Amino acid sequence: MPTPLRPSLSRWDQHGREHVVHIHKAGIQRTLRCGTCGWRKAAQFLPYLPWLKAEAHLMEAHQATVNPAAGRA
Ligand SMILES: [Zn+2]
């Protein structure tokens, strides 16, 4: 599960490359922007929703599923 309220979400692909989606405030919405491919999307600011959309993009577009924070204390 992604961590809400962080301004970005990063995942690594199987080659160890990092892909980051930045999450910006835009009024009552949040705007997502992928640092790798420039993908943009608006998301309602509901709990977890922007982060889940960011995670889904990284998985589908970049096959980036490794959470760099996983396993760290
Ligand atoms: Zn992307």
N, CA, C, O and the ligand as a Tripos MOL2 file, in Angstrom:
@<TRIPOS>MOLECULE
protein
  293   291    74     0     0
PROTEIN
NO_CHARGES

@<TRIPOS>ATOM
      1 N           0.8520   -1.1990    0.0000 N.3       1 MET1
      2 CA          0.0000    0.0000    0.0000 C.3       1 MET1
      3 C           0.8820    1.2420    0.0000 C.2       1 MET1
      4 O           1.7860    1.3520    0.8280 O.2       1 MET1
      5 N           0.6350    2.1820   -0.9180 N.am      2 PRO2
      6 CA          1.4510    3.3970   -0.9080 C.3       2 PRO2
      7 C           1.2210    4.2200    0.3580 C.2       2 PRO2
      8 O           0.1910    4.1070    1.0230 O.2       2 PRO2
      9 N           2.1950    5.0350    0.6590 N.am      3 THR3
     10 CA          2.0720    5.8870    1.8300 C.3       3 THR3
     11 C           1.4050    7.1980    1.4400 C.2       3 THR3
     12 O           1.9720    7.9400    0.6380 O.2       3 THR3
     13 N           0.2410    7.5150    1.9620 N.am      4 PRO4
     14 CA         -0.4310    8.7520    1.5750 C.3       4 PRO4
     15 C           0.3010    9.9810    2.0980 C.2       4 PRO4
     16 O           1.0740    9.9180    3.0540 O.2       4 PRO4
     17 N           0.0290   11.0880    1.4420 N.am      5 LEU5
     18 CA          0.5070   12.4090    1.8210 C.3       5 LEU5
     19 C           1.9480   12.6780    1.4260 C.2       5 LEU5
     20 O           2.4210   13.8030    1.5850 O.2       5 LEU5
     21 N           2.6540   11.6940    0.9240 N.am      6 ARG6
     22 CA          3.9690   12.0100    0.3830 C.3       6 ARG6
     23 C           3.7960   12.6650   -0.9840 C.2       6 ARG6
     24 O           2.8800   12.3140   -1.7270 O.2       6 ARG6
     25 N           4.6840   13.6320   -1.3280 N.am      7 PRO7
     26 CA          4.4950   14.3600   -2.5920 C.3       7 PRO7
     27 C           4.9840   13.6010   -3.8100 C.2       7 PRO7
     28 O           4.9050   14.1200   -4.9240 O.2       7 PRO7
     29 N           5.4810   12.4030   -3.6340 N.am      8 SER8
     30 CA          5.9090   11.6220   -4.7830 C.3       8 SER8
     31 C           5.8320   10.1530   -4.4340 C.2       8 SER8
     32 O           5.7770    9.7700   -3.2650 O.2       8 SER8
     33 N           5.8270    9.3350   -5.4790 N.am      9 LEU9
     34 CA          5.8030    7.9000   -5.2810 C.3       9 LEU9
     35 C           6.8320    7.2980   -6.2290 C.2       9 LEU9
     36 O           6.7860    7.5520   -7.4330 O.2       9 LEU9
     37 N           7.7450    6.5160   -5.7070 N.am     10 SER10
     38 CA          8.7890    5.9590   -6.5550 C.3      10 SER10
     39 C           8.7640    4.4440   -6.5190 C.2      10 SER10
     40 O           8.4750    3.8240   -5.4950 O.2      10 SER10
     41 N           9.0760    3.8720   -7.6640 N.am     11 ARG11
     42 CA          9.2040    2.4230   -7.7780 C.3      11 ARG11
     43 C          10.4090    2.1310   -8.6630 C.2      11 ARG11
     44 O          10.7720    2.9460   -9.5110 O.2      11 ARG11
     45 N          11.0280    0.9750   -8.4680 N.am     12 TRP12
     46 CA         12.1380    0.5560   -9.3150 C.3      12 TRP12
     47 C          11.6490   -0.5370  -10.2620 C.2      12 TRP12
     48 O          10.7950   -1.3530   -9.9180 O.2      12 TRP12
     49 N          12.2250   -0.5230  -11.4760 N.am     13 ASP13
     50 CA         11.9090   -1.6180  -12.3860 C.3      13 ASP13
     51 C          12.9200   -2.7490  -12.2000 C.2      13 ASP13
     52 O          13.7970   -2.6900  -11.3370 O.2      13 ASP13
     53 N          12.7710   -3.7840  -13.0380 N.am     14 GLN14
     54 CA         13.6160   -4.9680  -12.8480 C.3      14 GLN14
     55 C          15.0670   -4.6980  -13.1960 C.2      14 GLN14
     56 O          15.9340   -5.5140  -12.8800 O.2      14 GLN14
     57 N          15.3600   -3.5560  -13.8490 N.am     15 HIS15
     58 CA         16.7310   -3.1880  -14.1720 C.3      15 HIS15
     59 C          17.3300   -2.2580  -13.1090 C.2      15 HIS15
     60 O          18.4620   -1.7930  -13.2430 O.2      15 HIS15
     61 N          16.5640   -2.0010  -12.0700 N.am     16 GLY16
     62 CA         17.0700   -1.1690  -10.9980 C.3      16 GLY16
     63 C          16.9470    0.3210  -11.2700 C.2      16 GLY16
     64 O          17.5040    1.1410  -10.5400 O.2      16 GLY16
     65 N          16.2020    0.6750  -12.3430 N.am     17 ARG17
     66 CA         15.9980    2.0930  -12.6270 C.3      17 ARG17
     67 C          14.8370    2.6170  -11.7930 C.2      17 ARG17
     68 O          13.8390    1.9280  -11.5810 O.2      17 ARG17
     69 N          14.9920    3.8530  -11.3250 N.am     18 GLU18
     70 CA         13.9510    4.4340  -10.4990 C.3      18 GLU18
     71 C          12.9980    5.2600  -11.3650 C.2      18 GLU18
     72 O          13.4320    6.0270  -12.2240 O.2      18 GLU18
     73 N          11.7170    5.0960  -11.1320 N.am     19 HIS19
     74 CA         10.6790    5.8860  -11.7980 C.3      19 HIS19
     75 C           9.8780    6.5790  -10.7030 C.2      19 HIS19
     76 O           9.4830    5.9640   -9.7130 O.2      19 HIS19
     77 N           9.6490    7.8780  -10.9060 N.am     20 VAL20
     78 CA          8.9830    8.6680   -9.8680 C.3      20 VAL20
     79 C           7.7850    9.3970  -10.4600 C.2      20 VAL20
     80 O           7.8850   10.0330  -11.5100 O.2      20 VAL20
     81 N           6.6630    9.2970   -9.7810 N.am     21 VAL21
     82 CA          5.4990   10.1290  -10.1040 C.3      21 VAL21
     83 C           5.3760   11.1880   -9.0210 C.2      21 VAL21
     84 O           5.3030   10.8790   -7.8310 O.2      21 VAL21
     85 N           5.3540   12.4380   -9.4530 N.am     22 HIS22
     86 CA          5.2120   13.5550   -8.5320 C.3      22 HIS22
     87 C           3.7360   13.9020   -8.3880 C.2      22 HIS22
     88 O           2.9790   13.8410   -9.3570 O.2      22 HIS22
     89 N           3.3420   14.2580   -7.2040 N.am     23 ILE23
     90 CA          1.9390   14.5500   -6.9090 C.3      23 ILE23
     91 C           1.8430   15.9980   -6.4340 C.2      23 ILE23
     92 O           2.3580   16.3720   -5.3800 O.2      23 ILE23
     93 N           1.1480   16.8110   -7.2730 N.am     24 HIS24
     94 CA          1.0460   18.2360   -6.9860 C.3      24 HIS24
     95 C          -0.3590   18.5770   -6.5170 C.2      24 HIS24
     96 O          -1.3400   17.9650   -6.9400 O.2      24 HIS24
     97 N          -0.4350   19.5510   -5.6490 N.am     25 LYS25
     98 CA         -1.7340   20.0970   -5.2670 C.3      25 LYS25
     99 C          -2.2820   20.9430   -6.3930 C.2      25 LYS25
    100 O          -1.5450   21.7170   -7.0050 O.2      25 LYS25
    101 N          -3.5740   20.8050   -6.6780 N.am     26 ALA26
    102 CA         -4.2420   21.6410   -7.6810 C.3      26 ALA26
    103 C          -5.6590   21.8640   -7.1970 C.2      26 ALA26
    104 O          -6.5920   21.2010   -7.6510 O.2      26 ALA26
    105 N          -5.8180   22.8030   -6.2710 N.am     27 GLY27
    106 CA         -7.1360   23.0260   -5.6890 C.3      27 GLY27
    107 C          -7.5700   21.8100   -4.9000 C.2      27 GLY27
    108 O          -6.8420   21.2950   -4.0520 O.2      27 GLY27
    109 N          -8.8070   21.3570   -5.2110 N.am     28 ILE28
    110 CA         -9.3030   20.1890   -4.4870 C.3      28 ILE28
    111 C          -8.8110   18.8960   -5.1150 C.2      28 ILE28
    112 O          -9.0820   17.8030   -4.6180 O.2      28 ILE28
    113 N          -8.0730   19.0390   -6.2320 N.am     29 GLN29
    114 CA         -7.5670   17.8420   -6.8940 C.3      29 GLN29
    115 C          -6.0860   17.7020   -6.6580 C.2      29 GLN29
    116 O          -5.4350   18.5830   -6.0970 O.2      29 GLN29
    117 N          -5.5820   16.5990   -7.0880 N.am     30 ARG30
    118 CA         -4.1500   16.3940   -7.1660 C.3      30 ARG30
    119 C          -3.8040   16.0810   -8.6120 C.2      30 ARG30
    120 O          -4.5360   15.3700   -9.3010 O.2      30 ARG30
    121 N          -2.6730   16.6250   -9.0640 N.am     31 THR31
    122 CA         -2.2060   16.3470  -10.4120 C.3      31 THR31
    123 C          -0.9660   15.4700  -10.3200 C.2      31 THR31
    124 O          -0.0200   15.7740   -9.5930 O.2      31 THR31
    125 N          -0.9910   14.3780  -11.0710 N.am     32 LEU32
    126 CA          0.1240   13.4430  -11.0790 C.3      32 LEU32
    127 C           0.9820   13.7170  -12.3080 C.2      32 LEU32
    128 O           0.4560   14.0320  -13.3750 O.2      32 LEU32
    129 N           2.2880   13.5990  -12.1660 N.am     33 ARG33
    130 CA          3.1860   13.7510  -13.3110 C.3      33 ARG33
    131 C           4.3310   12.7600  -13.1860 C.2      33 ARG33
    132 O           5.0140   12.6940  -12.1650 O.2      33 ARG33
    133 N           4.5210   11.9970  -14.2440 N.am     34 CYS34
    134 CA          5.5820   10.9910  -14.2400 C.3      34 CYS34
    135 C           6.8840   11.6160  -14.7140 C.2      34 CYS34
    136 O           6.9300   12.2310  -15.7800 O.2      34 CYS34
    137 N           7.9220   11.4640  -13.9400 N.am     35 GLY35
    138 CA          9.2180   12.0190  -14.3040 C.3      35 GLY35
    139 C           9.9090   11.2580  -15.4160 C.2      35 GLY35
    140 O          10.8610   11.7690  -16.0060 O.2      35 GLY35
    141 N           9.4620   10.0610  -15.7180 N.am     36 THR36
    142 CA         10.1000    9.2580  -16.7600 C.3      36 THR36
    143 C           9.5300    9.5770  -18.1360 C.2      36 THR36
    144 O          10.2940    9.7920  -19.0770 O.2      36 THR36
    145 N           8.2230    9.6120  -18.2740 N.am     37 CYS37
    146 CA          7.6070    9.7170  -19.6020 C.3      37 CYS37
    147 C           6.7480   10.9660  -19.7540 C.2      37 CYS37
    148 O           6.2270   11.2200  -20.8400 O.2      37 CYS37
    149 N           6.5880   11.7450  -18.7000 N.am     38 GLY38
    150 CA          5.7980   12.9640  -18.8280 C.3      38 GLY38
    151 C           4.2980   12.7640  -18.7270 C.2      38 GLY38
    152 O           3.5370   13.7160  -18.9000 O.2      38 GLY38
    153 N           3.8590   11.5540  -18.4520 N.am     39 TRP39
    154 CA          2.4260   11.2590  -18.2560 C.3      39 TRP39
    155 C           1.8490   12.1490  -17.1660 C.2      39 TRP39
    156 O           2.4650   12.3770  -16.1250 O.2      39 TRP39
    157 N           0.6490   12.6450  -17.4390 N.am     40 ARG40
    158 CA         -0.0280   13.5030  -16.4700 C.3      40 ARG40
    159 C          -1.4380   13.0100  -16.2670 C.2      40 ARG40
    160 O          -2.0710   12.4950  -17.1890 O.2      40 ARG40
    161 N          -1.9250   13.1710  -15.0590 N.am     41 LYS41
    162 CA         -3.3010   12.7930  -14.7870 C.3      41 LYS41
    163 C          -3.7870   13.5470  -13.5630 C.2      41 LYS41
    164 O          -3.0430   13.7510  -12.6040 O.2      41 LYS41
    165 N          -5.0510   13.9580  -13.6120 N.am     42 ALA42
    166 CA         -5.6780   14.5650  -12.4430 C.3      42 ALA42
    167 C          -6.3890   13.4820  -11.6610 C.2      42 ALA42
    168 O          -6.9500   12.5450  -12.2290 O.2      42 ALA42
    169 N          -6.3560   13.6250  -10.3530 N.am     43 ALA43
    170 CA         -7.0390   12.6470   -9.5140 C.3      43 ALA43
    171 C          -7.7250   13.3880   -8.3790 C.2      43 ALA43
    172 O          -7.2010   14.3600   -7.8350 O.2      43 ALA43
    173 N          -8.9150   12.9030   -8.0370 N.am     44 GLN44
    174 CA         -9.5800   13.4530   -6.8650 C.3      44 GLN44
    175 C          -8.7540   13.1730   -5.6280 C.2      44 GLN44
    176 O          -8.1050   12.1330   -5.5110 O.2      44 GLN44
    177 N          -8.7920   14.1210   -4.7100 N.am     45 PHE45
    178 CA         -8.0070   13.9400   -3.4980 C.3      45 PHE45
    179 C          -8.8170   13.1420   -2.4840 C.2      45 PHE45
    180 O          -9.3470   13.6670   -1.5050 O.2      45 PHE45
    181 N          -8.8820   11.8560   -2.7730 N.am     46 LEU46
    182 CA         -9.4710   10.9130   -1.8350 C.3      46 LEU46
    183 C          -8.3360   10.1080   -1.2280 C.2      46 LEU46
    184 O          -7.2670    9.9790   -1.8250 O.2      46 LEU46
    185 N          -8.5680    9.5730   -0.0550 N.am     47 PRO47
    186 CA         -7.4930    8.8170    0.5890 C.3      47 PRO47
    187 C          -6.9430    7.7420   -0.3430 C.2      47 PRO47
    188 O          -7.6890    6.9230   -0.8800 O.2      47 PRO47
    189 N          -5.6460    7.7610   -0.5210 N.am     48 TYR48
    190 CA         -4.9040    6.7690   -1.2960 C.3      48 TYR48
    191 C          -5.0850    6.8900   -2.8040 C.2      48 TYR48
    192 O          -4.2450    6.3740   -3.5410 O.2      48 TYR48
    193 N          -6.1430    7.5470   -3.3100 N.am     49 LEU49
    194 CA         -6.4370    7.4660   -4.7380 C.3      49 LEU49
    195 C          -5.3050    7.9770   -5.6230 C.2      49 LEU49
    196 O          -4.8940    7.2570   -6.5320 O.2      49 LEU49
    197 N          -4.7740    9.2000   -5.4010 N.am     50 PRO50
    198 CA         -3.6850    9.6480   -6.2750 C.3      50 PRO50
    199 C          -2.4800    8.7230   -6.2140 C.2      50 PRO50
    200 O          -1.8100    8.5130   -7.2250 O.2      50 PRO50
    201 N          -2.1990    8.1760   -5.0570 N.am     51 TRP51
    202 CA         -1.0320    7.3000   -4.8990 C.3      51 TRP51
    203 C          -1.2620    5.9610   -5.5820 C.2      51 TRP51
    204 O          -0.3400    5.3720   -6.1470 O.2      51 TRP51
    205 N          -2.4990    5.4880   -5.5250 N.am     52 LEU52
    206 CA         -2.8170    4.2420   -6.2130 C.3      52 LEU52
    207 C          -2.7470    4.4160   -7.7250 C.2      52 LEU52
    208 O          -2.2930    3.5150   -8.4310 O.2      52 LEU52
    209 N          -3.1920    5.5690   -8.2310 N.am     53 LYS53
    210 CA         -3.0980    5.8380   -9.6600 C.3      53 LYS53
    211 C          -1.6360    5.9430  -10.0840 C.2      53 LYS53
    212 O          -1.2530    5.4490  -11.1450 O.2      53 LYS53
    213 N          -0.8280    6.5850   -9.2540 N.am     54 ALA54
    214 CA          0.5960    6.7010   -9.5550 C.3      54 ALA54
    215 C           1.2490    5.3220   -9.5900 C.2      54 ALA54
    216 O           2.0440    5.0200  -10.4790 O.2      54 ALA54
    217 N           0.9060    4.5060   -8.6270 N.am     55 GLU55
    218 CA          1.4760    3.1610   -8.5570 C.3      55 GLU55
    219 C           1.0550    2.3340   -9.7770 C.2      55 GLU55
    220 O           1.8550    1.5880  -10.3410 O.2      55 GLU55
    221 N          -0.2150    2.4800  -10.1750 N.am     56 ALA56
    222 CA         -0.7140    1.7340  -11.3300 C.3      56 ALA56
    223 C           0.0090    2.1680  -12.6030 C.2      56 ALA56
    224 O           0.3340    1.3300  -13.4430 O.2      56 ALA56
    225 N           0.2670    3.4780  -12.7550 N.am     57 HIS57
    226 CA          0.9810    3.9440  -13.9440 C.3      57 HIS57
    227 C           2.3870    3.3610  -13.9980 C.2      57 HIS57
    228 O           2.8250    2.8790  -15.0420 O.2      57 HIS57
    229 N           3.0810    3.4050  -12.8890 N.am     58 LEU58
    230 CA          4.4610    2.9060  -12.8720 C.3      58 LEU58
    231 C           4.4960    1.4170  -13.1950 C.2      58 LEU58
    232 O           5.4170    0.9340  -13.8550 O.2      58 LEU58
    233 N           3.4960    0.7090  -12.7280 N.am     59 MET59
    234 CA          3.4330   -0.7280  -12.9760 C.3      59 MET59
    235 C           3.1330   -1.0110  -14.4480 C.2      59 MET59
    236 O           3.7790   -1.8580  -15.0640 O.2      59 MET59
    237 N           2.1460   -0.2980  -15.0110 N.am     60 GLU60
    238 CA          1.6870   -0.6000  -16.3610 C.3      60 GLU60
    239 C           2.6260   -0.0390  -17.4280 C.2      60 GLU60
    240 O           2.8870   -0.7000  -18.4330 O.2      60 GLU60
    241 N           3.1310    1.1660  -17.2150 N.am     61 ALA61
    242 CA          3.9210    1.8320  -18.2540 C.3      61 ALA61
    243 C           5.4010    1.4760  -18.1710 C.2      61 ALA61
    244 O           6.0960    1.4610  -19.1870 O.2      61 ALA61
    245 N           5.8750    1.1940  -16.9880 N.am     62 HIS62
    246 CA          7.3260    1.0170  -16.8090 C.3      62 HIS62
    247 C           7.6880   -0.3030  -16.1400 C.2      62 HIS62
    248 O           8.8600   -0.5620  -15.8670 O.2      62 HIS62
    249 N           6.6980   -1.1260  -15.8790 N.am     63 GLN63
    250 CA          6.9350   -2.3960  -15.1890 C.3      63 GLN63
    251 C           7.7740   -2.1710  -13.9240 C.2      63 GLN63
    252 O           8.6170   -2.9920  -13.5620 O.2      63 GLN63
    253 N           7.5200   -1.0510  -13.2740 N.am     64 ALA64
    254 CA          8.2530   -0.7020  -12.0590 C.3      64 ALA64
    255 C           7.3830   -1.0440  -10.8480 C.2      64 ALA64
    256 O           6.4260   -0.3380  -10.5300 O.2      64 ALA64
    257 N           7.7320   -2.1210  -10.1970 N.am     65 THR65
    258 CA          6.8940   -2.6180   -9.1150 C.3      65 THR65
    259 C           7.6420   -2.7560   -7.7960 C.2      65 THR65
    260 O           7.0480   -3.1190   -6.7810 O.2      65 THR65
    261 N           8.9450   -2.4680   -7.8050 N.am     66 VAL66
    262 CA          9.7250   -2.6540   -6.5830 C.3      66 VAL66
    263 C           9.6780   -1.3940   -5.7440 C.2      66 VAL66
    264 O          10.0890   -0.3260   -6.1970 O.2      66 VAL66
    265 N           9.1900   -1.5100   -4.5490 N.am     67 ASN67
    266 CA          9.1040   -0.3720   -3.6450 C.3      67 ASN67
    267 C          10.4480   -0.2140   -2.9330 C.2      67 ASN67
    268 O          10.8380   -1.0830   -2.1530 O.2      67 ASN67
    269 N          11.1690    0.8990   -3.1980 N.am     68 PRO68
    270 CA         12.4880    1.0670   -2.5790 C.3      68 PRO68
    271 C          12.4180    1.2000   -1.0660 C.2      68 PRO68
    272 O          13.4140    0.9920   -0.3740 O.2      68 PRO68
    273 N          11.2480    1.5460   -0.5540 N.am     69 ALA69
    274 CA         11.1120    1.7150    0.8910 C.3      69 ALA69
    275 C          10.7500    0.4000    1.5770 C.2      69 ALA69
    276 O          10.8180    0.2990    2.8020 O.2      69 ALA69
    277 N          10.3650   -0.6050    0.7940 N.am     70 ALA70
    278 CA          9.9360   -1.8640    1.3850 C.3      70 ALA70
    279 C          11.1010   -2.5490    2.1000 C.2      70 ALA70
    280 O          12.2260   -2.5830    1.6020 O.2      70 ALA70
    281 N          10.8140   -3.0680    3.2250 N.am     71 GLY71
    282 CA         11.8230   -3.8120    3.9560 C.3      71 GLY71
    283 C          12.7290   -2.9620    4.8040 C.2      71 GLY71
    284 O          13.5420   -3.4740    5.5730 O.2      71 GLY71
    285 N          12.5850   -1.6430    4.6590 N.am     72 ARG72
    286 CA         13.3880   -0.7590    5.5160 C.3      72 ARG72
    287 C          12.6040   -0.4550    6.7910 C.2      72 ARG72
    288 O          11.3760   -0.3730    6.7860 O.2      72 ARG72
    289 N          13.3280   -0.2960    7.8460 N.am     73 ALA73
    290 CA         12.6760   -0.0030    9.1200 C.3      73 ALA73
    291 C          12.2220    1.4450    9.1410 C.2      73 ALA73
    292 O          11.6460    1.8980   10.1300 O.2      73 ALA73
    293 ZN          5.5850    7.1910  -16.9070 Zn       74 ZN74
@<TRIPOS>BOND
     1     1     2 1
     2     2     3 1
     3     3     4 2
     4     3     5 am
     5     5     6 1
     6     6     7 1
     7     7     8 2
     8     7     9 am
     9     9    10 1
    10    10    11 1
    11    11    12 2
    12    11    13 am
    13    13    14 1
    14    14    15 1
    15    15    16 2
    16    15    17 am
    17    17    18 1
    18    18    19 1
    19    19    20 2
    20    19    21 am
    21    21    22 1
    22    22    23 1
    23    23    24 2
    24    23    25 am
    25    25    26 1
    26    26    27 1
    27    27    28 2
    28    27    29 am
    29    29    30 1
    30    30    31 1
    31    31    32 2
    32    31    33 am
    33    33    34 1
    34    34    35 1
    35    35    36 2
    36    35    37 am
    37    37    38 1
    38    38    39 1
    39    39    40 2
    40    39    41 am
    41    41    42 1
    42    42    43 1
    43    43    44 2
    44    43    45 am
    45    45    46 1
    46    46    47 1
    47    47    48 2
    48    47    49 am
    49    49    50 1
    50    50    51 1
    51    51    52 2
    52    51    53 am
    53    53    54 1
    54    54    55 1
    55    55    56 2
    56    55    57 am
    57    57    58 1
    58    58    59 1
    59    59    60 2
    60    59    61 am
    61    61    62 1
    62    62    63 1
    63    63    64 2
    64    63    65 am
    65    65    66 1
    66    66    67 1
    67    67    68 2
    68    67    69 am
    69    69    70 1
    70    70    71 1
    71    71    72 2
    72    71    73 am
    73    73    74 1
    74    74    75 1
    75    75    76 2
    76    75    77 am
    77    77    78 1
    78    78    79 1
    79    79    80 2
    80    79    81 am
    81    81    82 1
    82    82    83 1
    83    83    84 2
    84    83    85 am
    85    85    86 1
    86    86    87 1
    87    87    88 2
    88    87    89 am
    89    89    90 1
    90    90    91 1
    91    91    92 2
    92    91    93 am
    93    93    94 1
    94    94    95 1
    95    95    96 2
    96    95    97 am
    97    97    98 1
    98    98    99 1
    99    99   100 2
   100    99   101 am
   101   101   102 1
   102   102   103 1
   103   103   104 2
   104   103   105 am
   105   105   106 1
   106   106   107 1
   107   107   108 2
   108   107   109 am
   109   109   110 1
   110   110   111 1
   111   111   112 2
   112   111   113 am
   113   113   114 1
   114   114   115 1
   115   115   116 2
   116   115   117 am
   117   117   118 1
   118   118   119 1
   119   119   120 2
   120   119   121 am
   121   121   122 1
   122   122   123 1
   123   123   124 2
   124   123   125 am
   125   125   126 1
   126   126   127 1
   127   127   128 2
   128   127   129 am
   129   129   130 1
   130   130   131 1
   131   131   132 2
   132   131   133 am
   133   133   134 1
   134   134   135 1
   135   135   136 2
   136   135   137 am
   137   137   138 1
   138   138   139 1
   139   139   140 2
   140   139   141 am
   141   141   142 1
   142   142   143 1
   143   143   144 2
   144   143   145 am
   145   145   146 1
   146   146   147 1
   147   147   148 2
   148   147   149 am
   149   149   150 1
   150   150   151 1
   151   151   152 2
   152   151   153 am
   153   153   154 1
   154   154   155 1
   155   155   156 2
   156   155   157 am
   157   157   158 1
   158   158   159 1
   159   159   160 2
   160   159   161 am
   161   161   162 1
   162   162   163 1
   163   163   164 2
   164   163   165 am
   165   165   166 1
   166   166   167 1
   167   167   168 2
   168   167   169 am
   169   169   170 1
   170   170   171 1
   171   171   172 2
   172   171   173 am
   173   173   174 1
   174   174   175 1
   175   175   176 2
   176   175   177 am
   177   177   178 1
   178   178   179 1
   179   179   180 2
   180   179   181 am
   181   181   182 1
   182   182   183 1
   183   183   184 2
   184   183   185 am
   185   185   186 1
   186   186   187 1
   187   187   188 2
   188   187   189 am
   189   189   190 1
   190   190   191 1
   191   191   192 2
   192   191   193 am
   193   193   194 1
   194   194   195 1
   195   195   196 2
   196   195   197 am
   197   197   198 1
   198   198   199 1
   199   199   200 2
   200   199   201 am
   201   201   202 1
   202   202   203 1
   203   203   204 2
   204   203   205 am
   205   205   206 1
   206   206   207 1
   207   207   208 2
   208   207   209 am
   209   209   210 1
   210   210   211 1
   211   211   212 2
   212   211   213 am
   213   213   214 1
   214   214   215 1
   215   215   216 2
   216   215   217 am
   217   217   218 1
   218   218   219 1
   219   219   220 2
   220   219   221 am
   221   221   222 1
   222   222   223 1
   223   223   224 2
   224   223   225 am
   225   225   226 1
   226   226   227 1
   227   227   228 2
   228   227   229 am
   229   229   230 1
   230   230   231 1
   231   231   232 2
   232   231   233 am
   233   233   234 1
   234   234   235 1
   235   235   236 2
   236   235   237 am
   237   237   238 1
   238   238   239 1
   239   239   240 2
   240   239   241 am
   241   241   242 1
   242   242   243 1
   243   243   244 2
   244   243   245 am
   245   245   246 1
   246   246   247 1
   247   247   248 2
   248   247   249 am
   249   249   250 1
   250   250   251 1
   251   251   252 2
   252   251   253 am
   253   253   254 1
   254   254   255 1
   255   255   256 2
   256   255   257 am
   257   257   258 1
   258   258   259 1
   259   259   260 2
   260   259   261 am
   261   261   262 1
   262   262   263 1
   263   263   264 2
   264   263   265 am
   265   265   266 1
   266   266   267 1
   267   267   268 2
   268   267   269 am
   269   269   270 1
   270   270   271 1
   271   271   272 2
   272   271   273 am
   273   273   274 1
   274   274   275 1
   275   275   276 2
   276   275   277 am
   277   277   278 1
   278   278   279 1
   279   279   280 2
   280   279   281 am
   281   281   282 1
   282   282   283 1
   283   283   284 2
   284   283   285 am
   285   285   286 1
   286   286   287 1
   287   287   288 2
   288   287   289 am
   289   289   290 1
   290   290   291 1
   291   291   292 2
@<TRIPOS>SUBSTRUCTURE
     1 MET1         2 RESIDUE 1 A MET
     2 PRO2         6 RESIDUE 1 A PRO
     3 THR3        10 RESIDUE 1 A THR
     4 PRO4        14 RESIDUE 1 A PRO
     5 LEU5        18 RESIDUE 1 A LEU
     6 ARG6        22 RESIDUE 1 A ARG
     7 PRO7        26 RESIDUE 1 A PRO
     8 SER8        30 RESIDUE 1 A SER
     9 LEU9        34 RESIDUE 1 A LEU
    10 SER10       38 RESIDUE 1 A SER
    11 ARG11       42 RESIDUE 1 A ARG
    12 TRP12       46 RESIDUE 1 A TRP
    13 ASP13       50 RESIDUE 1 A ASP
    14 GLN14       54 RESIDUE 1 A GLN
    15 HIS15       58 RESIDUE 1 A HIS
    16 GLY16       62 RESIDUE 1 A GLY
    17 ARG17       66 RESIDUE 1 A ARG
    18 GLU18       70 RESIDUE 1 A GLU
    19 HIS19       74 RESIDUE 1 A HIS
    20 VAL20       78 RESIDUE 1 A VAL
    21 VAL21       82 RESIDUE 1 A VAL
    22 HIS22       86 RESIDUE 1 A HIS
    23 ILE23       90 RESIDUE 1 A ILE
    24 HIS24       94 RESIDUE 1 A HIS
    25 LYS25       98 RESIDUE 1 A LYS
    26 ALA26      102 RESIDUE 1 A ALA
    27 GLY27      106 RESIDUE 1 A GLY
    28 ILE28      110 RESIDUE 1 A ILE
    29 GLN29      114 RESIDUE 1 A GLN
    30 ARG30      118 RESIDUE 1 A ARG
    31 THR31      122 RESIDUE 1 A THR
    32 LEU32      126 RESIDUE 1 A LEU
    33 ARG33      130 RESIDUE 1 A ARG
    34 CYS34      134 RESIDUE 1 A CYS
    35 GLY35      138 RESIDUE 1 A GLY
    36 THR36      142 RESIDUE 1 A THR
    37 CYS37      146 RESIDUE 1 A CYS
    38 GLY38      150 RESIDUE 1 A GLY
    39 TRP39      154 RESIDUE 1 A TRP
    40 ARG40      158 RESIDUE 1 A ARG
    41 LYS41      162 RESIDUE 1 A LYS
    42 ALA42      166 RESIDUE 1 A ALA
    43 ALA43      170 RESIDUE 1 A ALA
    44 GLN44      174 RESIDUE 1 A GLN
    45 PHE45      178 RESIDUE 1 A PHE
    46 LEU46      182 RESIDUE 1 A LEU
    47 PRO47      186 RESIDUE 1 A PRO
    48 TYR48      190 RESIDUE 1 A TYR
    49 LEU49      194 RESIDUE 1 A LEU
    50 PRO50      198 RESIDUE 1 A PRO
    51 TRP51      202 RESIDUE 1 A TRP
    52 LEU52      206 RESIDUE 1 A LEU
    53 LYS53      210 RESIDUE 1 A LYS
    54 ALA54      214 RESIDUE 1 A ALA
    55 GLU55      218 RESIDUE 1 A GLU
    56 ALA56      222 RESIDUE 1 A ALA
    57 HIS57      226 RESIDUE 1 A HIS
    58 LEU58      230 RESIDUE 1 A LEU
    59 MET59      234 RESIDUE 1 A MET
    60 GLU60      238 RESIDUE 1 A GLU
    61 ALA61      242 RESIDUE 1 A ALA
    62 HIS62      246 RESIDUE 1 A HIS
    63 GLN63      250 RESIDUE 1 A GLN
    64 ALA64      254 RESIDUE 1 A ALA
    65 THR65      258 RESIDUE 1 A THR
    66 VAL66      262 RESIDUE 1 A VAL
    67 ASN67      266 RESIDUE 1 A ASN
    68 PRO68      270 RESIDUE 1 A PRO
    69 ALA69      274 RESIDUE 1 A ALA
    70 ALA70      278 RESIDUE 1 A ALA
    71 GLY71      282 RESIDUE 1 A GLY
    72 ARG72      286 RESIDUE 1 A ARG
    73 ALA73      290 RESIDUE 1 A ALA
    74 ZN74       293 GROUP 0 **** ****
